[in-house]
Amino acid sequence: MNRRESEHQYIHLMRVAWELRTMACVAVELAERETPVLLVRCREGHLRGRAYARGRDWYLAWGRSKFQRIKAFDENPPKRTWQAAQC
């Protein structure tokens, strides 16, 4: 992964984290040589969200299913991420 892609991942995760800061305990994990991860507190610990590119689109995902991801610029990604953390 190149630096530009890593920066885009960080930007997408921080945008969601900023919007969730008043509703949930959130953090962005920046481990060395690892993909940045958004952590949202939920009943079973933490929902772990990641940002990734597929073609020209960016997605936020918290699982492997197509039902566990959204386009980064879809309507209200923070709200949809919060709803996923409540399940």
Secondary structure per residue as TSV (DSSP state, phi and psi in degrees):
chain	resnum	aa	ss	phi	psi
A	1	M	-	360.0	135.8
A	2	N	-	-91.0	170.1
A	3	R	H	-61.4	-42.0
A	4	R	H	-60.7	-43.9
A	5	E	H	-63.9	-41.9
A	6	S	H	-61.2	-40.4
A	7	E	H	-64.9	-40.0
A	8	H	H	-64.6	-41.2
A	9	Q	H	-57.5	-48.8
A	10	Y	H	-59.2	-46.3
A	11	I	H	-60.5	-46.0
A	12	H	H	-63.6	-42.5
A	13	L	H	-67.8	-40.5
A	14	M	H	-66.9	-35.4
A	15	R	H	-60.6	-44.2
A	16	V	H	-69.8	-43.5
A	17	A	H	-59.6	-41.0
A	18	W	H	-61.4	-43.0
A	19	E	H	-70.6	-29.1
A	20	L	H	-86.2	-8.9
A	21	R	T	-57.8	-28.3
A	22	T	T	-89.4	-14.0
A	23	M	T	-104.1	-22.9
A	24	A	S	-150.2	163.2
A	25	C	-	-82.1	111.8
A	26	V	E	-126.5	155.5
A	27	A	E	-152.6	155.9
A	28	V	E	-114.5	121.7
A	29	E	E	-91.9	124.7
A	30	L	-	-120.5	77.3
A	31	A	-	-80.6	144.4
A	32	E	T	-61.3	131.4
A	33	R	T	61.5	22.5
A	34	E	S	-123.1	161.8
A	35	T	-	-70.6	134.6
A	36	P	-	-60.2	144.4
A	37	V	E	-130.9	135.6
A	38	L	E	-91.2	126.3
A	39	L	E	-110.2	122.1
A	40	V	E	-121.0	123.8
A	41	R	E	-63.9	134.9
A	42	C	E	-141.9	-180.0
A	43	R	T	-56.7	-36.3
A	44	E	T	-100.9	27.4
A	45	G	E	116.3	-106.7
A	46	H	E	-136.6	138.2
A	47	L	E	-80.3	129.4
A	48	R	E	-107.4	110.4
A	49	G	E	-105.2	144.0
A	50	R	E	-130.6	153.2
A	51	A	E	-109.4	139.5
A	52	Y	E	-151.1	157.0
A	53	A	E	-102.8	140.3
A	54	R	E	-134.7	110.1
A	55	G	T	66.7	-127.7
A	56	R	T	-95.6	-4.1
A	57	D	E	-98.5	147.3
A	58	W	E	-107.2	141.1
A	59	Y	E	-125.7	153.8
A	60	L	E	-112.2	129.2
A	61	A	E	-134.1	144.4
A	62	W	S	-127.7	18.0
A	63	G	S	-175.9	-174.0
A	64	R	S	-96.1	-17.6
A	65	S	S	-73.7	152.6
A	66	K	G	-65.1	-17.7
A	67	F	G	-84.6	-4.0
A	68	Q	G	-113.0	31.1
A	69	R	E	-150.5	155.0
A	70	I	E	-141.4	155.9
A	71	K	E	-68.5	140.4
A	72	A	T	-60.8	-25.7
A	73	F	T	-108.7	15.5
A	74	D	S	-65.2	174.1
A	75	E	S	-65.3	118.4
A	76	N	-	54.7	62.2
A	77	P	H	-56.1	-37.3
A	78	P	H	-60.9	-41.9
A	79	K	H	-64.5	-43.5
A	80	R	H	-67.3	-34.7
A	81	T	H	-66.9	-43.2
A	82	W	H	-60.4	-43.9
A	83	Q	H	-61.4	-40.2
A	84	A	H	-63.9	-35.3
A	85	A	H	-71.6	-19.6
A	86	Q	H	-86.2	-11.8
A	87	C	-	-74.5	360.0
